Amino acid sequence: MGSLARNTYYNISAFGINTILSLATVTVLVRGYGLDGYGLVILARLLLPSGVMGLLEAGFPEVTSRSVAAARAVGDLEQVGRRVSAASLMAAGIGAAAALVLWLLADAIVDLVFHSAETGRAALLHLVVISALSLPLQLVGSVLRGAFEGSERFALVRSVEVLSNLGYLAVVTGMLAYETTSVDAALAYVWIWNARSVLYIAIVLFGRGGGVSFATRRIWSGTAAFLAHAFQLFSGKFFSMLLNFGPSIVLGIFSNVATVGSYEIVMRIPRVLKTVSGMFNGALLPFAARSDALGDRASARRVVEQGTTVVVGFVVAMSVPVMVFGAEVLRYWLGITDPELSLYLQVALLWPVLVATIGIGSTMLLSRPSAAASINRLSMVTTLGYFALAIGLYPWLTWRAFVLALVVSQALTVPAYWRLQAREYEVDLAVWAAFAVRSVLVVVFACLLSIGIRSIAPVDGLVMLVAQGLFVALVVGSGVYLFAVPADLRRANEEFLKRNLSRLR
């Protein structure tokens, strides 16, 4: 539990820094290249493992993390090297095959996805080819990232992520002083990802991986079970990728890059808040694997019960102020005053709240091959329902249909996720239901209080927006913790903090 607290701290601190860097980068891109340019950068990222090409990871980073954590728990360090080597070689092979396919289809990709971009065809072809050739290197980097997380080198992984995001922000900011295009900004993203992968490889080769190494003997031993689990994780990731990146692909094909930019602006903050759940996931997967390997069911259940209430409270406290001040946030952030964008931003912010209610338990269940299949089925149902609803509403709502469908489809499947977690971890659903109802009452009170304050002190500047936003976040966060979180869980959280406070400092 102490290592989980330490690793979660690394994830939280990196999340805070990366959030600021991400929002600042969006500001630079939108103000520098417009909605068209921002949409092109988003579409270009889809060709990398950070986008829809993340499907090519095939679950290798996650199952490598799980394998490394389980091997370290029982002291089998030779297994670590075998799994890392096998996964890296398979990832490189998949990347090479995909690079060849994308290179052969580069013309078709430009015509299909980038047809509305006001950029020279030669530059777009160059972008596609460079992205394709980078896939083998970047997929190996993804595997090594998973291995470092399994070895609990979270300080290393999160530091590299922060430095990468900081470097990209500095590069695109400097590029605006010259005659550059959004294609140049997209290429800069590709090269920074390549540099990050090279750094991971160098750390392992020079023996700085903290137990993560490459093996040269018997590397294929036990690969069948490894691949079977990876396939289960890939299936779940496939549906997650469709939810995250499918709309941008569809809009890029059937609409234009400006529409992609509008959709991505609306979804930017909700996706950042969704990663609040994700920032715990890296620490949870090795923790769950270690708990299962050692038969420690009590700790796993405690983390699911306590962790879910903490994450939900955190996400709600961050989401509600943006909901209340959606129009002002877009105006002072990007200079956009479109009331429609602010309305759908408010709707989209319900999605990360729903995901937070199931994120902790679902992530931990991925370490169990038997439960991963159930998670994949639920992901499939959510995704199919999402696209069915989005396609049905598309003729009337266009990109807005994807926002509305995302919230509705997730809300309909949340009860099934809850029941699965109750079966696997024996959590008390009545406690969670009471927590949900009380949290809603706290949010309603905070919204009414905010309306009263705004009638007295209107939001007429950035300082007032920040002050009132922080006040609403404080009211919601403290209200959820003191009124909605059950007393026994609150006492358990406080005792946990007392035991680990010095380490967290």
N, C-alpha and C positions, 0 to 999 in steps of 0.2 A: 504493500500500500504506500510505503514511503517513496519507492521508485516511481510509482504511478503519479504521486503528487508532484515529484520533481519533473517528470517528463511532461505532465500536463502544464506545469508552469512554463516550460520552454515553448510549448505549443501556443499557449495563451499570449505570451509576450510577443512571439513572432507574428501571431495573428493580428495583434494590435498594430504593430509596425507595418505589416504588409497591407492591412486595410487602408491605412493612411497613404501609403505609396501607391496602391491601386487606384484609389479615388483621385489622387493627384495626377496620375498618369492619364486617366480618362479625361480629366479637365484639360490637360495639355493637348491630347489628341483631338478632342472635339473642338476646342477653341482654335487649334492650329490648322487642322485639316477639314473641319466641318463634319456633318453627319455622314456624308458620302465617304470621306476618308476614314472615319472611325469604323464604318460598316465594312470597308475593304480590309482593314487590319483584323477585324473580328473573323471575317471569312478566311483570311490567310492563316490565322491561328488554328483553324479547323484541320489544317493539313499536318499538324504536329501532334505529338502525344499529349499536349495540353488541351487539345481539341478532340474531334471525333476520332483521330488516329490513335487516341488513347486505347481504343479497342484492340490495337495490335499488341498492347502490353499483355493481353490474354490472361490477366490475373496473376502474372508472374511476380510483380512487386509485392502484392499482398501475401501470396502463399510463401514467397521467400522470407518475408518478415515473420510469418507464423512459424516456418520451419526453423529459422535461426533462433527465434525465441525459445521454441520447445527444445532444441538441441542444447542451448546454453543452460536451460533449467535443469537438465540431467547431466551436464558436463561433457557432452559428446561434441567436442570442438571439430573433429574431423568431418562430421556431418555438415557443419557450417560451410566449410570450403567446398565440399562436393555440391551442395545445393546452389551456392553462389555461382560456381563455374558452369554447372549445367544450365541454370536459368539464363546466365549471361550469353552463352553460346546459342541457345534457342532464340533468345530475343534478338540477337544480331542476325541470325538466319531469317527470322520473320521480317525484320526491318529491311534486309537486303532484297527479299522477294517483293515486298511492298514498294520499295524504292523503284525497282524495275517497272512494276505495273504503273505507278504514277508517272514515271518518265515517259513511258509509251503512250499514256493517255493525257499528257500535259495539254495538248491542243483542245481535246474534248472538255477537260476540266475548266479551262479558261472560257470556252464558249458557253458552258452550262452554268457555272457558278459566278463568274466575274463578267458576265455579258453586259451589265449595266455600268461598269466602272469606267470613268472617264480617264483612263490611263492607257498608254501605249501597249499594244499586244506583246511586243518583245519583252517589256519590263515584267508583265504578268507571267509570261512563260518562264522567264528567269527565276521569278519568285517560286513558282511551282516546282521547278527542277531542283533548286537549292533546298527547298523544304523536303523534297523526296529523298535526296541524297543524304540528308541529315538524320533520317529515321533510324538506321542501324545504331549510330552512336547514341542517340537520345534514348532509345529503348534500353540499351545496356545501362545507361545512366539511371533510368527508372528502376531497374532491377537492383542496382547497388544502393539506391536510396531506400528501397524496401529492406535490404539487408542491414543497412545502418540503423534503421528504425527497430528492426528485430533485435539488434544488438544494443538497443537503447542509447544510441548515439544521437539523441534528439537535439542536443546543443549544436552539434556539427551540421545536421541536416537543416535545421531552422536558420542557422547563421548563413548558410549558403543560399537559402531561399531569399532571405532578406537582402543580402548583397546583390543577388541577381536582379531583384525588383528595383533596388536602389540604382543599380547600374543602368537598367533600361530607362528609368525615369530621367536620369542624367543625360543619357544619349539622345532621347527624343527631344528633350528640352533644348539641348545644344543644336540639334538638327534644324530647329525652326529658324535659327539665325542664318541658315543657308537655303539655297533653292532646292529643297528636298520635297519628295512626295510621300504619300501614305504607303506606297510600295517600299520605299526606303525604310520607313518606320517598321513595316512588317519584317523586312529582312534583318533589321537590327535585333528584333525579338528572336529570330531563328539563330543568329550567331551567339547571342547570350545564352540561349539554351544549350547550344553546342559546347560553349566554354564551361558551363556547369557540369555537363556530363564528363568532359575531359578531366575536370578537377576531381570528381568522384573516382574515376579510374586511377588517377595518379595517387590518390590517398591510399588506395588498396595496394597498388604496385610498390609503393615506398614503405609499406608496413605500418601505416598510420591508421588502419581501419578499426583498431580496438577489438580484435578478434575476427573481423571480417577479412577473408583472404580468398585467393583463388587456389583450388586444388588441381593437381595434375593426374591423380590416380583414382580409379573407381568412381569417376564423377557421375556416371550414369546409373549407379546403384540406387535403387529405390525411386527411379524416375517415374514409374507407372503411377504410384500413389500420388506423387507430387503433381503430375499432369492431371490426374482425375480431380484433385481438389482445385487446381488452377482453373479447370474448365467450369467448375461450379461457380467460382468467383467471377470468371469471365462472363458467365450468363447474367449474373446480377449486374455487372458493370455495363454490359451491353444495353440493358434497359435504362440504366442511369444515364448513359451517354445519349441515348435517344431523347430522353427528357431534357437534358441540358443543351444539346447542340442540334437536335433535329429541327427545331423551329427556324434557326438561322439558315440551315441548308435549304429548307423549303422556301423561305422568304427570298434567299439569294437566287434560287432558280426561277420562281414564279413572280417575283417582284423586283426590287432594286436595292442597291447598297444603302440608300438613305433609309428605307424601311427597316433593313437589318439594324442600322444604327439606332433607330427609334426604339425597336424592341429591346436591343441590348442595353440601352440607357435605362429603360424601365426595370429590367431584370438585374442590373448591376448591383444595387444595394441589397435586394433580396438574396442574391447569390452570395454576397459577402457575409450576410447574416446566416445563411445556411452553413457556411464553413465554420460557424461557431460550434456546431455539432461535429463537423469534420476535424476541428483542431484537437478534439479529444480522441478521434479515431486512431491516429497513429500510435498513441500511447495505449489505447485499449486493446488493439489486436494482439500485441505481444503479451500484455497482461492476461487476456483471456486464454491465450494458448498456454501460458505458464500455469494458470489456475487449473485448467483442464488437465494438463499433464501431471499436476501434483494432487488432483482431486479436491481442490479447495473450492467447494461450491458456495460456502458461506460468504466468502469475500466477493465472489462474482455477483451473487444476489444483492449484496449491499451496494456494490458499485452501480448496478442497474437501477435500484430503487432511489438511492440518494443522488446519483449522477443525473438521472432524468429530470428530477425536480430542479436541480441547480441549473442545468442547461436551459430548460424551458424558461425559468425565471430570468436568466441572463438574456436570452433571445427576445423575450417579450419586452423587457426593459429597454432594449435597443431598438426594437421595431416600432413600438407605440409612438415615440417622439417623431419618427420619420413619417408615420401615418398622419399624425396630427398636423405636422408642418410640411407636408409633401410639396405643396406649391412653392413655399419659401426655400426649401432645400434645393429644388431644381433651379430656382432663379439665382440664388447666391453661389451655387456650385458650378453650374454650366452656363448661366445666363439665359436659360430657357424659361419661357412664360406660358407654355402650352398647357391649358387646364386639363386636357385629355390625358396627357402624359402623367400629370400629377395624380389624376384619378386612378389610372391603372397601376401606378406605383403603389398606391394605398392598397389596392386589391392584391397585388403580387406579394406584399409583405405578410400576408396570411400564410403563404407557402412555407417560409422558413420556420414559422412557429409550429406548423403541423409536423414538419420534418423533425424538429427538436424533440417532439413527444415520443418518437420512435427511434431516434438516431443511436443512442447509447446501446440499447439492447440489441438492435439489429446488427450493429457493427461487431459486437462481441459474439453474436451467434455465427458470424461468418467464419470464426475459427473452428466451428464444429461442422465437419462434413455432412453429418446427418441433418442438421438444421439449416445449412446453407441452401439446400434444395427448396425448403419451404420459403425462405426469404426470396429466392429467385422466382418462385411462382407468384408471390405477391407483387414483386417488381414487374413481372410480365402483365399481370392484371391491371396494375396502375398505369403502365405505359400504353397498353392497348386501349384502355378507357380514355386516357388522355388524348391520344391521336384521333380516336373515333369522335369525341366531342369537339376537338379543335377543327377537324375537317368539316364536321357538320355545321359549325358556326362560321367557318372561314368566309363564305360568300357574303356575309353581312358585316362581320367584324374585322376581317383581314388579320393583321398581326395581333390585334387585341384578343382574338379567339384563343391564341396559345396561352395568354396570361390567365384568362378565365378558366380554361380547361385544366390548366396545371393545378390551380387551387382546388377545384371541384373533385378531380380525380384523386388527389392526395387525401382529401377529407373523407372520401368514401371508403378508402382502404385502411385508414388509421386503426379502426376497431379490430380488424383482422391481425394487424401487427401486434396490437396490445395482447390479444388472446394467445398468440404464439409465444410472446415473452413470458406471459403468465404460466404457460405450460412448461417452458424450458427452465425458467428461473424461479417459479413459484412466487411471483410478485403479487401483491394484493391490488387487484384492479379497482376495488371500491375506494381505496386510498387515492389512487390516481384520478378517478372520476371526481372525487370531492375536491382535489387540488385543482382540477381544470375549471370546475364551476366557480370556485372562490377566486381564481386568477381572473376569470372574465369579469367578475364583480369589481375587482380592483381596477381593471382597465377601464371599465365604464366610469367609475368614480374619477379616475385621473383625467379622462377625456372631458367630463363635465367641468372639472376644476380648471382645466386648461382653457375651456371656452370662456369661463368667467374671468380669468386673468387677462385673456386677450381682449376682452371688451373694455378693460381698464387700461391695459398697456399693450397697444397693438405692436405687432412685429414689424418694425420699420427700419431694421438694419441687421447686419450680421451679428453684432454683439447681443442684441435682444433675442435673436433666434437661438444662439448658443445658450444663453442664460435660461430661456424658457424651456428649451429642449432638455437641458441637463436637469431642470427642476422636475419635468414630467418623468424622465428616466429614474430619478431618485424616488419619486412617489410610487411609481410602478414597482421598481425593484424592491424597495423596503416593504411595500404593501404585500407583494407576493410572498416574500420571505417570512414576514411576521404573521400574516393572516392566512395564506394558502398552504404553505408547507406544514405538514403535520408536526406536532410538537416533538415526537420521538425522533423523527428524521432531523429536525433542527438541532436537537441536543447531540445527535450523532455527528452532525457536521461540525458543530462547535468543538466537540471533543477531538475530532480528527485534526482540526486546525491547531488546537493546543499542542497536540503531540508532535506535529510536523512544522510548526511555525518557524522554528529556528532554521530548519532545512530550507523552507520556502524563501526565507529572507536571503 
